[in-house]
């Protein structure tokens, strides 16, 4: 099944991984003695004030960063 999925697009490849931890998108999952532990990675979003984003975007970025 994985071999078939890897034939869909030449730049996207799926791999098999057997380990005690895995990173998937922004989530890190770890097996700690049979108990799954998760954490989320939050990216820093920086929007240039010279960009063409609406003004509310700048407020949302600042509010989210403060939370």
N, C-alpha and C positions, 0 to 999 in steps of 0.2 A: 504494500500500500504506500509506503514512504517513497519507494522508487518511482512509482507512478506519479505521485504528487510532485516530485522533483523535476519531472519532465514538462510541467506546465509553463515555466518561465525560466530562461537561462540564468537570470540574475538572482533568483530566490531559491535557496536550498535549505531543506529541513534536515536535521541530523538527529540521530539517536544519542541519548545521553543517560547513562546510569551513574548516579552519584547521590550524595546525601543532600545536595542543594541544587537549585536551579533558578535562573533568572528568566522571567517571561514578561516581556514588554517593560512595565514599570514595577513589577512585583518580584520580590525575592522570597523563595520558599525553601525552608531548611528542615531537615528531619533531625530532631534532637531527641534521641533515644525513643523513637517511635511516636513522638508528638510533633505534629507539623507546626512550625513557627513561620510567620509571614511578616514581611515588612514592605513598605511602599517607598519607592524612590520618587521624590518630587523634583522636577526640573525647575531651574530658575528661568523665568520668562522675562526677557528684557525687551521692551519695545522702544525704539528710537522715537524721540519726540518730533523728529523730522519726517516720520512716516505718514502715510495717508490713512492711518487707522482713525476711526471715529473717536472723539474725545472720551466717550464712556469707556473705551478699551483701556485707556491709560489709568482711569480710576479703578477699573476692575483688576488690573495687574497689581496695582499698589495695594488694594484691599486684600487680594489673595495672598500676596507676599507677607502682609502683616498677620494674617490668620495663621 
